[in-house]
Amino acid sequence: MYSKNILILTYWPFKDALIQTYTLPYVKIIRKKLSAKNNIWLRTMEDKALSETEVKKIKEQLIGSGITWIPSAYTKYGTLSYLIGFTQLISLIFFCLRNKIKVIHLWCTPPGIIGYIISVITGAKLVIDSYEPHAEAMVENGTWQKGGLKFRFLFFFEKLMSRRASVIISATQGMEQYAKIKYNAIFDKFYVKPACVDLALFGLNKLRDQELLKELNLKDKIVLLYAGKFGGIYLDKEVFDFVKVAYEYFGEHFCFLLLTSHKRAEIEQFCMQAGLPSEIIVSKFVNHSEIPLYMGLADFAITPVKSVPSKRFCTPIKDGEYWALGLPVVITKDISDDSEIIEKEQIGVVLNSLDKDEYLRAIKQIDHILQSDIEQIKQKIRKIAEKYRSFEIAEHVYSDIYN
């Protein structure tokens, strides 16, 4: 459909996992769909100052992939943020006119405010990728107030950008109906693309690395894995309540492997609240390139996304990574299509409530899975990843849009 110069707008810093795993791989696919004479620019929002050496290295790395990087300063909401945002908007409008940008490709809706305005002024087509509710999600997880300025501002622009968009790429089919009801938006081009996973990087050959097992004292342990954060869209104290039930059930052979950026002091505070011995928790912050080896140490995993209405339309990246490694998953109900897939395919457990009895039911069911032919189970779960999370899905979507 489009074979023109493209500006991709995101709302995250370049080093963030959401750029590295959830944006950049797709941008590189888009780049392959364009002709050599077309250009693609990637704009990120940097919340921390990068050194000149870092900036130069990243730019050279991306130029080698045929992508030009535009780092912009991020400022939290406030008077200053509006002033900086306005300055950046004017700069980007002239940038688009000067470089004959014909497509504004948004990653999620927060950068869509600027993207929508640029599209209206310059006439560029608008493509919204990873399209899901953000304003309502921020209210549902308790971050914003329903009648607050932030909510009303973003929700208003979500309506406008939805109605203007020429192409929508969502994580779930259900988002199409949501947009029709909430935004009165009907789409000519609507695609479904969940969070895809590098199936080569997250391969079954990454399982049970003996040196790491020994280093982390995980040999002969039943290991529960969580890779992510607490708070916001994720549960926090409930996770540790669940871990306590698992510890009481499995005993001294149980360990919780937590791959997170949270400080140890925060983790120990959660343990204290749950009455859980903190020594059963191995917590580390791990670079994404090393994540598969650490994930591969686990026996099963948890995805503790809050079961709020808007999360029906999200796409947890970690589920695809867990599945690619053959891990059974405990997940909250009504999360993307993943809760339904896990229940239907019997490759984990869906938590229907957040209480001790339900946690114990889930642990017993996981124990039953682990006591089965585990190699056969891992192969089955791996095939789920290949079916629902392969980058071939993204290849087809972007081919149809940009070839």
RABEL-V488806 format. One record per run of one state. SS is the DSSP state (H for helix, E for strand, - for the rest). FROM is the first residue (numbers start at 0). LEN is the number of residues. If there is no record, write none. Layout:
SS,FROM,LEN
SS,FROM,LEN
This chain:
-,0,4
E,4,5
-,9,7
H,16,4
-,20,3
H,23,10
-,33,6
E,39,7
-,46,5
H,51,12
-,63,4
E,67,6
-,73,5
H,78,20
-,98,2
E,100,7
-,107,4
H,111,11
-,122,2
E,124,7
-,131,3
H,134,6
-,140,8
H,148,16
-,164,2
E,166,4
-,170,3
H,173,10
-,183,6
E,189,3
-,192,11
H,203,3
-,206,3
H,209,6
-,215,6
E,221,6
-,227,3
E,230,1
-,231,2
E,233,1
-,234,2
H,236,17
E,253,6
-,259,4
H,263,11
-,274,3
H,277,3
E,280,4
-,284,3
H,287,8
-,295,4
E,299,4
-,303,1
E,304,1
-,305,3
H,308,5
-,313,3
H,316,8
-,324,3
E,327,5
-,332,5
H,337,8
-,345,2
E,347,4
-,351,4
H,355,16
-,371,2
H,373,15
-,388,2
H,390,12
-,402,1
